[in-house]
Amino acid sequence: MKEESPSPTVRVFIALAPPDDAKQELERELAPGYAAYPRMRWNRIEDWHITLAFLGELPAAVVPRLHAPLAGLAAAREPLRLALHGGGHFDERVLWSGIGGDAEGLHLLAADVRAVVKECGIAFADRPLRPHLTLARARRGDLAGVVGAAAGLAGFAGRTWPAARLHLVGSNFGRGPGPIRYRDIASWGFGGGS
């Protein structure tokens, strides 16, 4: 059997990840939605993240250029205090939870991350930041689940937590026909943490 060679490109984004206990708190709130809308394509809890910059498909050889500048950026910043709260949807197709807490700090961090990417000579679609955590997607012809699940999250107010690490993430490792999977390429603690 022929061994597969690594992909010459990787889909990349830079993100924050809520701590496990904050994700578990939201997962408990989602339990009625999981039961009521089993046909939705629910994201794995370990893949939940807050995207700061989506870089798209990059040559794998370019990605290491980001390591030192992102490490320096993280070391110079203190953790942000954030919270998961509420829910909504994009075009009745994507279910999300909102992000509360230090919204101004989150926007400033995203702007700094995007500036670092540009300074590294990496082009990407610099879309406005809409802080959210994607939870699920509707299947074709079945949009009611997203709207119903979003309504079920309307009153959710999660605890506040420190965003402790900046993550450089690759998606679709293995590129199979299954669901999207994410993996840290690298991550760095804020304030010089490991």
C-alpha positions in Angstrom: 0.0 0.0 0.0 1.4 3.4 -1.0 2.0 5.8 1.9 0.2 9.2 1.5 2.4 12.2 1.2 1.6 15.2 3.4 -0.6 17.8 1.8 1.4 20.7 0.3 -1.3 23.1 1.6 -3.2 23.5 4.9 -6.3 25.5 5.8 -5.3 27.8 8.6 -6.9 30.1 11.1 -5.8 31.9 14.3 -8.2 31.5 17.3 -8.9 31.5 21.0 -10.4 28.4 22.6 -12.7 28.5 25.7 -11.5 26.3 28.6 -13.0 22.9 28.9 -15.3 23.8 31.9 -16.8 26.8 29.9 -17.4 24.5 26.9 -19.0 21.9 29.2 -21.3 24.5 30.7 -22.5 25.4 27.1 -22.8 21.7 26.2 -25.2 21.2 29.1 -27.2 24.1 27.9 -27.3 22.6 24.4 -28.6 19.2 25.6 -32.2 19.9 24.7 -31.1 21.1 21.2 -29.0 17.9 20.7 -32.1 15.8 21.6 -34.6 17.9 19.6 -32.4 18.4 16.4 -30.3 15.2 16.0 -30.1 15.7 12.2 -28.0 18.9 12.5 -24.3 18.6 11.9 -23.1 19.4 15.5 -19.5 20.5 15.8 -17.4 18.4 18.2 -16.9 20.2 21.6 -13.1 19.8 21.3 -13.2 21.8 18.0 -15.1 24.9 19.4 -13.1 28.0 18.9 -13.3 31.8 18.4 -11.7 32.7 15.1 -9.6 35.9 15.1 -8.4 35.6 11.5 -9.2 33.0 8.9 -6.3 32.7 6.5 -7.7 30.0 4.2 -5.6 27.5 2.3 -1.9 28.2 2.6 1.2 26.5 1.4 2.4 24.4 4.3 5.9 25.8 3.9 4.6 29.3 4.6 2.9 28.6 7.9 6.1 28.5 10.1 6.6 32.2 9.3 3.8 32.9 11.7 5.2 31.1 14.7 7.7 33.7 16.1 5.6 36.8 15.5 2.5 35.2 17.0 4.5 33.9 20.0 5.8 37.5 20.5 2.3 39.0 20.2 0.9 36.5 22.8 3.8 37.1 25.2 3.1 40.8 25.2 -0.6 40.5 26.0 -2.5 39.6 29.1 -5.3 37.1 28.9 -8.7 38.5 27.9 -11.7 37.9 30.2 -14.5 36.4 28.0 -17.7 34.5 28.4 -20.0 32.5 26.2 -23.6 33.8 26.1 -26.8 33.6 24.1 -27.1 32.1 20.7 -28.1 33.0 17.2 -27.8 31.9 13.6 -26.4 33.0 10.3 -28.9 32.6 7.4 -30.8 29.9 9.3 -27.9 27.6 8.4 -25.2 28.1 11.1 -25.9 28.0 14.9 -23.6 30.0 17.1 -23.1 31.2 20.7 -22.1 34.8 21.3 -19.0 36.0 23.0 -19.2 38.4 26.0 -16.7 40.0 28.3 -13.9 42.2 27.0 -15.3 42.9 23.5 -13.0 45.8 22.9 -9.9 43.8 23.9 -11.0 41.0 21.6 -11.3 43.3 18.6 -7.9 44.9 19.4 -6.3 41.4 19.7 -7.9 40.4 16.3 -6.6 43.6 14.7 -3.1 42.9 16.0 -3.2 39.3 14.9 -4.3 40.3 11.4 -1.5 43.0 11.3 1.1 40.3 12.2 -0.2 38.0 9.4 0.1 40.9 6.9 3.6 41.7 8.1 4.5 38.1 7.4 3.5 38.7 3.8 0.5 36.4 3.9 -2.6 37.5 2.0 -6.0 36.7 3.3 -9.6 37.9 3.1 -9.7 40.5 6.0 -13.4 40.3 6.9 -14.9 42.2 9.8 -14.7 40.3 13.1 -18.0 38.9 14.3 -17.0 37.1 17.5 -18.9 33.8 17.9 -18.4 30.2 18.5 -19.9 27.9 15.8 -21.9 25.1 17.2 -23.7 23.4 14.3 -24.8 23.6 10.7 -28.1 22.7 9.1 -28.4 19.9 6.7 -29.9 20.8 3.3 -33.7 21.2 3.5 -33.7 21.1 7.3 -33.3 24.7 8.5 -35.8 24.7 11.4 -33.3 23.1 13.7 -30.8 26.0 13.7 -33.5 28.5 14.4 -35.0 26.4 17.2 -31.7 25.6 18.8 -30.7 29.3 18.7 -34.0 30.2 20.5 -33.1 27.7 23.1 -29.8 29.5 23.8 -31.3 33.0 24.0 -31.1 33.2 27.8 -27.7 31.4 28.2 -25.1 33.4 30.2 -21.9 31.4 30.8 -19.3 32.2 33.4 -16.4 34.5 32.7 -13.0 32.9 31.9 -9.5 34.0 30.9 -8.5 33.3 27.3 -5.1 31.9 28.2 -3.6 30.9 24.8 -3.4 32.0 21.2 -3.9 29.1 18.8 -2.6 28.6 15.2 -5.0 26.0 13.9 -5.1 23.8 10.8 -8.3 22.2 9.6 -9.2 19.1 7.5 -6.1 17.2 8.3 -6.4 14.0 6.3 -8.9 15.7 3.9 -11.3 12.8 4.0 -15.0 13.0 3.2 -16.0 13.1 6.9 -16.6 16.2 9.1 -14.0 18.9 9.4 -11.4 18.3 12.1 -9.1 20.9 13.7 -5.6 20.5 15.2 -3.3 23.0 16.8 -0.3 23.6 14.7 1.1 25.7 17.6 -0.2 27.7 20.5 1.3 30.3 22.9 0.3 31.4 26.4 -0.6 35.1 26.9 1.6 37.1 29.2 4.6 34.8 28.5 2.9 31.7 29.8 3.8 28.3 28.3 
